[in-house]
Amino acid sequence: MTENVDCVIIGAGVVGLACGAALAAAGHEVLVLEAAKCIGGETSSRNSEVIHAGIYYDAGSLKARLCRSGRDRLYAYCADRSIPHRRLGKLIVAESKAQEAKLRDIDAAAQANSVHNLEWISANDIAQMEPLIQGHAALFSPSTGIVDSHALMLALEGDLSTMGGMVVLAAPVVGGAVNDRGLVLRIGGNEPMTLHARTVINAAGLKAQSVALSISGVPAATIPPLHYAIGHYYRMGGRTPFSHLVYPVPEDGGLGVHLTLDLGGQAKFGPDVRWIDTVDYAFDDSQREAFVAAIRRYYPALDAERLTADYTGIRPKLSGPGMPAADFRVDDVRVHGVTGLINLFGIESPGLTASLAIGDLVASLVKR
């Protein structure tokens, strides 16, 4: 027997839940399907939990636009729902005179993205703000902060439930087909079922491409290649001597091994960037020396004995090693020709920051 549902979201990470809450608020009957046994167990919870200001991205890109609007929406949402968060501010540190030009490029990118509150910080000012951080110069971003990503997802799930929506766990999409009334999805798990949906939002993150490929009628040529980049995080034991986030200038594939703080005030460092072929969250400590060296470029007094392996996260990237960074993909009928389907591809950083804005965008596309 086939059940009929107005709108199905595939993936209960922060973006899937934000899309579900936005669609439910617009009056849709919403069912969120999650292959795992918990919400947000992959990309949404294996990251730095940073609220980004919207500095680095290409002007006019989805990343730039959605990060900037998502940042403001997220701070307001967290304040309204009493979700733990903190606007700490971030230093982007140039370790030498040679890197100052890169800071100027970052400042120019921020201006192009309507982020006008960056402040130039001298070496003396760095020492005043963070005495243990060493650098030639820095940019200070007062709009950068941190958030409890799990509390955020629980709040979104609560909003969805309040508006009549539902999250179903351990319900992987194993295939489907396009028909003249929407899409038919085959759901696996302990209670297999078939669902007919007028609208399907593919927010499956690391599995978004494989989900799209499993649906007959979705042109394979419209599904971009996927590249996995794993990042490792180390936690620093003992009392934390820092009060701000600290980033080096960006590197290929990421923002560099940076210092962040959790809401309890403990310091952690990461992520690095290592390209992998399969999803495997095992922690590989073999490059610890390189990791420590990267941190000591801006924190030379680091006692490496205080670092302990913490966790890893994998980013669903649309560009591989040495390639220019790719934008988010929010593909509707204009891209793939399938009415009622929206594919979200490459939703990596700043996806957490942009999540509410992505939900608003998806809701507006469904309405149109």
N, C-alpha and C positions, 0 to 999 in steps of 0.2 A: 504493500500500500504506500502511496506517495502522499506525504503531507505538504500542504501549501503554506508558504510563509511569504510575507511581504518583502522583508529585507534580511539577508544573511550576511554577517560579517565573519570572515575566516581569519582567526587569529585574535587571541585575547591578551595581546601586549598593550602597552599604553596607547599606541596609535589606534589599534582595533577598538579598544574600549572608548576612546575619545570619539571615534567615528560612530560607534553604537549609541553613545549618549547624545550626540548631536542629532542623529537621525530620529531617535526616540523623542527628543524634544520637539522635533518638527512634525510629530504625529505618526511616525511609521511604526509598524509592528516589527521589532528587531530581535533576531536570534544571533548570538555570538558563539561561534564554534571554536573550541580550542583543543588541539591534538593532545596536549600534555594534561597532567592531572592538577595543574595549578595555573593561575593567571600570571602572565609576565615573567616566565621563568628563564627566558633567554636574553635577547638583546635589551629588553626594557629594564632588567634588573642587573645586568652584567656590564655596567658602564660607570662613569665617574659621578653620576647624579648631579651634573652641573647644569644650571640655568644659564645658557649662553646669551650674550648680548646681541650677536648677529654681526660680528666684525669681519670675518675672513672671506665671506662667500662672494661669488661674482655678482656684480650689481644687476638687479633685475631678475635674478634666478629665483626659483622656488625656495631654495634653502635660505636665501637672504630675506625674502619677503615673509615666509612663514615663520622663520626664527624670530624676526623682529616683532611681528604681531603676536606670535605664540608666547614670547617672553612676557609681554604685558598682560596677556590673558592669564598666563600661568601664575604670575605674582598675585593678581587679583583673585583668582580661583583659590589659591592656597590660603590667602588671608580670609576669604569668605568661609572656607570649609575647615579652618584651623588645621591645615596640613603642615607638618613641620617643614620649615624652609628658612633660609637665611641669606640676606643680600650682603655677602662678604666683600665683594670686589676682587679683582684679579690684576696681578702684575704680569705683563709680557716682557720678559727680560732679554735684552741684547747683551751677550757675554763680552763683546768686544766692539771696538770702533767699526770694524768691518761689517758687523751685523746691524749697525744703525740704519743703513739704507733699507734693510728688510722691515725695520720698525716703521719707517716712513711709508713703505708700500702698504703695510697693515693699516696705518692711520688713514691713508688715502682710500683704501677699500672700505673702511668703516664710514668715512664721510660719504662715499658713494652709496652706502647702504642706509643712510640717514641715521647713523649712530654718531652723534656729534659731541658726546660727553667724555671722550678719551682725554686723559691728561698726560703730558710728557713729564717724566720723572728722571731726575739726575741721579748719578751714582750716590751722592750724599743723601738724596731723598729716599732712595732705596734702603740705605742703611738706617734711616730714621724709621721707615715703615716696617722693615723686616731686617733686623740687625745681622742675621745669619745668611742673608741672601747677597750674593756678589754679582754685580753687573755694571756694564758701562753706562747704560741708560735703560729706561723702561717706559712702557705705556701702561697707564692704570685705567681699568674699566670698572667704574663704580656700579654698573648695572648687572654684573655677573654674580651669580649666587649658587646655592645648593638646595636640593629638595629631597625629601624622602620619597623615592620613586614608588615604593610599595604602598605607602599611605595614599599617594596620588591615585594609583590604580584602584585601590579599594574604594576611594571616593567616587571615581568614575563608574565603577561597577554598582555602587549604591545608587547613583543617579539613574543609571540604566534600569535597575530593578524598580525604583520608585515610579518610573514612567512606563512600566509594563514590559520592559525588555528582559531578556534572560541570557545568562552565560551557561553553556553546556560544556563541561570538561571531558577529557578523554574521548573526544569526538573528531577524529581526523577525517578530512576530506580526501577520499581515495580516488575520486574521478568524477566526471560529470559530462554534460553535453548541453549545447545551446539549442533551444527550440524557438518557435515563433511567439512564445509567451514569456520568455525569460531564460532561466537556466535550471537544469535538473542536476542535483548534486548527490553523489553516493557517499554516505557517511559510514565509516568503519567503527571500530571499538567493540565494547562488550554488547552493545545494542545497535547493530547496524540498521540503517534506515535510508530512505530516499526522500529528499526534499525538493520541492519545486519552488523557486524564488523568483519574484519579479525583478529584484535587485540583488546583486552580489558584490560585496566589497572584499577584495583579496588583500588582506593586511597580514599576510602570513610571515612577513619578515624574511628570515633565512630560507624559508620554504616557499616564498611567493612565486618564484619562477617555476618550481616543480608543480605547484598547485595549478598555475596557469596552463602549463603543458599537459596536465591531466584532464583538462576540460576540452572535449572534442568540439571543434568549431571556432576555437580561439587561434588565429593565425600564428604559427610558430615564429614567423619573421618579426612579429611585434613584441616578442619576449626577449629582453636584453640578456647578454651573458652575465653571470654572477661570479664575483671574486670574493673569497673569504680572507679576511685579515684578522688574525687573533692578536689580542693585546693582553699582556700580563700586568697584574697589579701587586705591589708589595705594600705591606702595612708597616709603619714605624712604631715600635713599642715605646712605652714610657710617655712622659709628659711632652706635649707638643709645644714647640717654641714659636709657632706661626699663628698669624691671625688673618691672613689673606691667602687666596689661591695664587700659585706661581707657575707660569708657563714659560718655556723657552720659545724662540721663534719656531714656526711650524716646520715640519719635515715631510718628506715624501710619504703620502698615505695617511698622515695624521697630524696632530698638533704637538707632537713631541712628548717625551716622558715628563709629565707635569706633576706638581704637588697640589693635591686637593685635601680638604678637610671634611670629615663627616659631621653630622649634626651633634655628635658627642664631643667634637673637637679633636678627634684623633687624626693624624696625618697618614695619607697613603700616597703612593707614587705610581704613575702609569698613565696610559698604557704605552707599551712599545708597539711596533708594527711588524708582524711576521706573517708572510703569505702562506696559506695552507690550502689543501685540496678538499678536505672533508671536515665536517663539523665534529670536533673533538675538543672538549674543554679541559683536558689534562694540562696541569701546570708543568712547564718545562723550565727547570731552573738552570739549564746549561749556559745561558747567556747572562747570568747574574753580574759578572764583571763589567760587561758592556752597559748594563742597566745602571749599575752604581756609578760608572764613569759619566754617563749622561746626566745623572742627578748632580754630581760634583761640579759640573760646569757652572751651575748657579748656586749650589749649596756645598761649598768645598769642605765644610766641617762635618759632613755626614759621617756618622759611625755606622759602617755597613753591618755591624753585628746586631744593630737594632732592627734591621729589615727582616721581615718574615714573609714568605710566599702567602698570598691572600686568595686571589681568584683570577679567572680569565674571562674575557668577553670576546665575541666574534661579531665583526661588522659585515653586513651584507652590502658589499661595494659593487658599483657598476663599472669601475675602472680598476685596472690591475697595476702591477708594479711599473713605475716610470711613466704612467699615463696621467694626463690632466684629471683633476678631481671632477667627478660627474655630479650632476644635479639630481635631486629627487625626481622620480617619475610618478605622476598621477595620471594614468592612462584611462580615458573613457572611450565612448563609441567613436569619437573622431580619430582615434589612433588605431584601434583594432576592429572596428566595425560591428561590435557585438553590443546591441542595446541592452542596458541594464547591468553591465559589468564595469567595475572600476578596479584596475590593478594598481597597487602601490608597490613600486620597485625601488630598491636602493635607499630605503629609509633608515639611514645610519645617523650619526651625529650631524645636525642638532635635532634629531627626531623627538627626543624627550621634551626639549624646550618647545618645539613646534607642534606638539601633539594636539593641543586644543585647536590651533589654527588649521591643522590638517583636517580635523573633524569638521570644522566649519566649511572648509573648501569642499570636502566630499559631500556634505549635506546640500551645498549650493548646486553641485553638479547633478545630484540625484533630482533635485527640484526642477532643474532645467530640462 
